[in-house]
Amino acid sequence: MKIYNTYIIAVASLLLLTTVVLAAIGIASLDIYYVLFAVEALVVTELYVHFSPRARRGLNTVGLVVFFGFLIIASTEVIKIVT
């Protein structure tokens, strides 16, 4: 099995497991889902460092977009707490 396939299976399995656990707990906030998905996707992406340089650049770009989404959500939560 190629490394790309194992990466996709790892990310999909981890996100599915997170969704099932959060749904079982009864969490309905999309902010929590997004933040956990972002952190998990970034961690798994960093664990798969043996990608080709082209694939790595693409994943870094996607990771940057996800990270900025995380920052936006975190900053809105901080603003809610402060006000």
N, C-alpha and C positions, 0 to 999 in steps of 0.2 A: 504494500500500500504506500502510495506517495505521501510525502510530508504535507502536501496541500490537503489531501483527503483527511488525514488525521487531525489537522488543524480545524477544518470545518466540522468534523465530528465532535471534537473536543469543545469547541465554542457552542455548537448547537446543543449538545448534551448538558453542558453547564447552565446555559440560559434556560433550558427546559426544566431542569431540576430546580433552579431558583424560582421560576414561575410557579411550579407546583407547590413548593414550600411556602412561598408568600401567599398564594391563594388559600392554602390549607390553614395558615395562621389567620387569615381574614384581612390582610392588608389591601386596601383599595386605592392607595395614593399612587398616582403615576410617577410622581417625583421619586419615590423610593425605588420603584421598579427601574426607572431610567438610570439612577445613580448606581444601583447594584449591577445592572447590565453593563454600564460603561466601565466600571472598575474591573469586572470580570473579563470583559473583552480586551481591555488594555493589558491585564496581567497575562492572559493566555497568549496574546500577541507577542509580548516580551519573552515568554518562555520559548516560542518558536523562532529562534534567532537564525536558523539555518536556511532561510529563504533566499532566493536569488535577489540581487540588488534591486532589480525592477519591481519584484513583488514586495520587497521590503519598503521601497519608496511609496508604493500605493497604500500599503497598510499603515505607514506612518502618516500619510495624508488623512486617511479615514480616522485614525486615532486622534489626530489633531482636531478634527471636527467634533468628534465625540467628547474630547476633553473640554472644548469650548462650550459645548452643551452642558456638561457637568458644571463648569464654572458659572454659567448663567443660572442654573437651578440653585446652586449653592448660594450665590449672591442674593437671589430673590428670597431664599429662606432666611438669610442673615438680616435682610432688610425687614422682613416680617417680625423677626425677634426684636430688633432694635426699636421699631416703631410701636 
